[in-house]
Amino acid sequence: MSTPRTGGPADRLQALLEPVVAAAGYDLESVRVSQVARRRRVEVVVDGDDGVSLDAVSDITRVVSDVLDAPEGVAVMGEQPYVLEVGSPGTDRPLTLPKHWRRAKGRLVRALLRNGGDVTGRVLDSDDEGVLLEVPGKKKGQTEERRLEYSEVAKARVEIEFNRKDAEPEDTADGEDTEDTEDFEELEDEDLEDEDIDEDEEG
């Protein structure tokens, strides 16, 4: 594995990590590198069609740590200690790619349109060009289908549903539960002197 020579640390790490995350069966969504005191914090976000289980997060954390500790990773990070955080996207992640819409099947979404309007509906199906939504019908209590092309959408996000009847608790870290999302965000404000965070590994 050769070390990319262009771009900042996050871009170079992304190039190194994408193949190993893909080999584990997941997509590497983003890599963020920041400096906190005398350490670097590396935040890695992964996703998959069936979400990301807590066991998978643990496995991917070990794989990513191995890459960071290898000569190629050290060439990017240097010898400075780091804290590694691996997680999955929260519900506030924008729906910008066809795979995001595919993974949102069955979820309620709100899309802001380029023409200035907006549409709220449940994702029934999607493909590489657009999405099929179930939206409120003209008569009260009725629904109808509406096709949106991605080119029509300016912004879109999943809407949080607290009383979704078909929702079942899962042992996942996919950020679809609001508590999971809050936990992931709180890690950004915690004191890094606490080295007992379960999913953090210090290099």
N, C-alpha and C positions, 0 to 999 in steps of 0.2 A: 504494500500500500504506500503510494507516494503522497507526500505532503503538498497540498495546493500552495502556490507561492503568491497568489494575488488575493486581494480583498482583506477585510479586517478579520480579527480572530473568530467572530461568529460565523462569517461566510466560509472561512477555511475549515472550521470545525464541522459545519453543515456538510461540506463536501466529503469529509472523512466519515461522518456518522451515517449519512444516508444509506450506503450499501449495507452496513451491519444491522441497522434498524429494519431495512427492507427484508434482509435475510431472516429476521425474527418474525416476519409477517405483518409488519406495521409500516405506517407512513410517518416520516419525520416532518412535522408541521413547521417547527421553528427552533432556532437555537439563539439564546441571548447570553452574552457575556458582560458582566459588570464588575466593577471593583468596589469592594467593601473592606475598609481598613487595610490590613495587610494580606487579604485574601481576594481571590477572584471567585465570583459566583457564576456557575454555569447552569442555565435553565434550559431544559430540553422538553419540548412538547411533542408527543406522539399521538397517533390516532389510528383507528381501524374500523372496518365496516361493522363489527360487532362490539365496538367500544374497546376499552383497555382494562383488563382485570387488574386487581391489586398484585396478583402473582406475576402478571406480565410486566407491570411497572418494576417489580423487584428484579426480574430477569434482565430487562432492558437497562436498568441502572447498572448492573454488573458489567454488561457488555460495553456500555458507554464508558464506564470507569476504566475498563481494560484499554480502550482506545486512547483515552486521555493520558494514561500512564505509559503507553507505548512511545517509542522514539518519535513517531509521527505526531502524536498528540503533544508531547513535550516541546517539539519544534514550534508549535503554535502557542502553547500556554506558557512556556518557560518553566522554570523550577519553582515558581511561586505556588504556595498551597492554594487549594481551591475547595469550594463546597459545591456539590452536584445535586441538582433537584430535577427529577423526572416526573412529569405529570401529563395529563391530557387536557384538551381544550374545554373551557367552561361553556355554558350556554350563551355567553355573550360573544362568542367567536363569530365574526361575520360569515355569512354563507357566500363565498366568492367563487368556488370551484364546483364543477359537476359532482365530485365525490362528496362534497359537503352536503349538497342537496340529497344525494342518495342516502347518506347516513341519517338524514333528518326525516326519512319516510315515516309517516304516522304522527309526526310532530306538528304542532301549531306554529306557524311562522308569520312574520309581518314583513312585507316587502315595500320599500319606498321606490316608486317608479320614476323614471327619467322625465316623464311628462308632468310630474308634480303630484300625481295621485299616490294612493297607497292601497295595498291589498293585504288582508289577513285571512289566512285559510290553512287547512291541514294538507300536508304533502301526501298525495296519493301515489305518485310515480314521478320519475324524472329520467332524463337521458342527457346526452352530451350537448343538446341545444336548448333545453328548457325544462319546465316543471309543470305537472298537473296538480292543481289545488282543488280542494273541496271548500267552497266559500258559501256564505249565507245567500239564500235564494231571494227572489223578489217578494215572496210571501213569508210571513212569520213562521218559523219552525221548519222551513224547507231549506235544502241546500242544493247547490248546483256545482258543476265542474267548470274550472277556468284554467286555460292553458296560458302560461307566461313564458316568453322567451327570455333567456338570460340577458340578452341585449336590451330588454325593456327595464331591467332591474338596476337601480342605482345602489341600493343597500338592502340587505335582508339579514334578519336574525331570528333565532328560535325564541318563541315566547314561553315564559315560565308558566307552567300549569300546576297549581297546588292541589287540585282535586281531580286530576286525570284518572278516570275510572279504570282504564286498562293498564295503568302503570304498575309494574311489579318491582319490588326492591331487588337489586342485583349487586353482586360483589364485584363492582367495577369502579374504575377511577376515571370515568369518561366525562366528569364535570356536569352531567345532566341533573344531578341533585344540587340544590342551591347550597347545602352545607358543604359538599365537596368543593364547590367553587370558592366559597369563602375560606375554607381551610387552605387551599392552594394560594390564594391571594395573601393570607395572613403570613405565610412563610416569608414574604418579601419584607415584612416589617419586624421580624423577630431578630433577637440578638444572635449574631452568628457565633458568639462564644459558646452557645449551647450546642454541643456536638452530638447530642443524643437523639436528633431527629431521625426517625426510622428510615426514611428513604434517602437521607443525605450520606454521601461517602466523601471522606476527605482524602485528597491526594497528597 
